[in-house]
Amino acid sequence: MFKVGKSYVFFTVAKTHFTVHTLDFDIIENMKTLLPKAGYGKGCIKVKFTDKDAKPLLKKMCDEVVKKNNQ
């Protein structure tokens, strides 16, 4: 878990996927068009381990959460 200002990014792992969690709901909404194969909750993105193309986009998302909330 990484706490940034009043927000955070953390990861959980399941048998076939991992989940990225954040309170930045706008960023989660923006990711829906970039990662159409992922599953979504209000504050999370569920990505299958086999989705290799998602990794750089999720790193960029985490960087954006940090940048946006570290002011």
C-alpha positions in Angstrom: 0.0 0.0 0.0 1.2 3.5 -0.9 -0.5 6.4 0.9 -0.3 9.7 -0.9 -1.9 12.7 0.7 -5.5 11.7 1.4 -5.4 9.0 -1.2 -3.7 5.7 -1.7 -2.9 2.9 -4.2 -2.7 -0.7 -3.0 -2.7 -4.1 -4.6 -4.4 -7.4 -3.7 -3.8 -10.8 -5.4 -6.2 -13.6 -6.1 -5.8 -16.9 -7.9 -6.2 -15.6 -11.5 -6.0 -11.8 -11.2 -4.7 -8.9 -9.2 -6.6 -5.8 -8.2 -5.5 -2.2 -7.9 -7.4 -0.1 -5.4 -7.5 3.7 -5.1 -9.9 6.4 -3.8 -9.4 8.4 -7.0 -12.6 7.4 -8.7 -12.0 9.7 -11.7 -8.9 7.9 -12.6 -10.7 4.6 -12.3 -13.4 5.8 -14.7 -10.7 7.0 -17.2 -9.1 3.6 -17.2 -12.3 1.9 -18.4 -11.7 2.9 -22.0 -8.0 2.0 -21.8 -8.5 -1.5 -20.2 -11.7 -2.8 -21.6 -10.9 -6.5 -20.6 -10.5 -5.6 -16.9 -13.2 -5.8 -14.3 -14.1 -2.7 -12.3 -15.5 -1.8 -8.9 -16.1 1.7 -7.5 -12.5 2.1 -6.5 -10.7 -0.8 -8.1 -9.5 -2.4 -11.3 -9.3 -6.2 -11.6 -6.7 -7.4 -14.1 -6.0 -11.0 -15.1 -2.4 -12.1 -14.8 -2.4 -13.0 -18.5 -3.1 -9.4 -19.6 0.5 -8.3 -20.2 -0.6 -5.1 -22.0 -2.3 -3.8 -18.9 1.0 -3.5 -16.9 2.3 -0.2 -18.4 -1.1 1.4 -18.2 -1.5 0.5 -14.6 1.9 1.8 -13.8 1.0 5.1 -15.5 -2.3 5.2 -13.5 -0.4 4.7 -10.2 2.0 7.5 -11.2 -1.0 9.7 -12.0 -2.6 9.1 -8.6 0.7 9.9 -6.9 1.3 13.1 -8.9 -2.3 14.3 -8.4 -2.3 13.7 -4.7 1.2 14.7 -3.8 0.8 18.4 -4.0 
